[in-house]
Amino acid sequence: MVSLPHAIALTGSIATGKSTVCNLLKLFGLRIIDADEIAHKILDQEANEIARLFGKEYVVDGKVDRKRLGKRIFGSKEDRLKLEKLLHPKIKQAILQEAKHQERFKVPYIVDIPLFFETRNYPEITKVAVVYAPKDLQLQRLTKRERLSQEEAKKRIDLQIDIEEKRTWADYVIDNSKDLKHLQNEVEKFVERLKDEYALG
């Protein structure tokens, strides 16, 4: 197994604010490997296979219609597993390749993996930061962001492990239950901890 001593997985749950945290971490100069970005690239590379597995209507002009496919995936466990089986090995391979490159710098870097705990697919990464927001706030943000009904939003949140549980498994918790100023302070505290732990000047 590849050893990645400088990798820190960043995870959370849907609508806890992980993307905002990633953007703030970039401002502090941390390098980010974005699993979602990698997944989107691979999804489009696999457009023909997506059309074969789920139907041609999910591919438009050679690109996967993610919104349409997402609706189907969220509604069917069988389809979700089918898609994961296709994508996850390729995503992991790309992440490990990039991580090996980052290890050469001997400084901590972030691997943004939304489903880190759900997939249990990254034993190489032993440190985890969780972006936390309570469930009622997740629900509020998700209905607003995706224009979903409360019921639909709750369904999507319930597909993932409860955020309270993830919080207990974290090495670091970045609290995003208040305003942006509070989150900026939380991110700054996290970065300072990393500097101490990795003895960075």
Rosetta blueprint (number, residue, H / E / L):
1 M L
2 V L
3 S L
4 L L
5 P L
6 H L
7 A E
8 I E
9 A E
10 L E
11 T E
12 G L
13 S L
14 I L
15 A L
16 T L
17 G L
18 K H
19 S H
20 T H
21 V H
22 C H
23 N H
24 L H
25 L H
26 K H
27 L H
28 F L
29 G L
30 L L
31 R L
32 I E
33 I E
34 D E
35 A H
36 D H
37 E H
38 I H
39 A H
40 H H
41 K H
42 I H
43 L H
44 D H
45 Q H
46 E L
47 A H
48 N H
49 E H
50 I H
51 A H
52 R H
53 L H
54 F H
55 G L
56 K H
57 E H
58 Y H
59 V E
60 V E
61 D L
62 G L
63 K E
64 V E
65 D L
66 R H
67 K H
68 R H
69 L H
70 G H
71 K H
72 R H
73 I H
74 F H
75 G H
76 S L
77 K H
78 E H
79 D H
80 R H
81 L H
82 K H
83 L H
84 E H
85 K H
86 L H
87 L H
88 H H
89 P H
90 K H
91 I H
92 K H
93 Q H
94 A H
95 I H
96 L H
97 Q H
98 E H
99 A H
100 K H
101 H H
102 Q H
103 E H
104 R L
105 F L
106 K L
107 V L
108 P L
109 Y E
110 I E
111 V E
112 D E
113 I L
114 P L
115 L L
116 F H
117 F H
118 E H
119 T H
120 R L
121 N L
122 Y L
123 P L
124 E L
125 I L
126 T L
127 K E
128 V E
129 A E
130 V E
131 V E
132 Y E
133 A L
134 P L
135 K H
136 D H
137 L H
138 Q H
139 L H
140 Q H
141 R H
142 L H
143 T H
144 K H
145 R H
146 E H
147 R L
148 L L
149 S L
150 Q H
151 E H
152 E H
153 A H
154 K H
155 K H
156 R H
157 I H
158 D H
159 L L
160 Q L
161 I L
162 D L
163 I H
164 E H
165 E H
166 K H
167 R H
168 T H
169 W H
170 A L
171 D L
172 Y E
173 V E
174 I E
175 D E
176 N L
177 S L
178 K L
179 D L
180 L H
181 K H
182 H H
183 L H
184 Q H
185 N H
186 E H
187 V H
188 E H
189 K H
190 F H
191 V H
192 E H
193 R H
194 L H
195 K H
196 D H
197 E H
198 Y L
199 A L
200 L L
201 G L
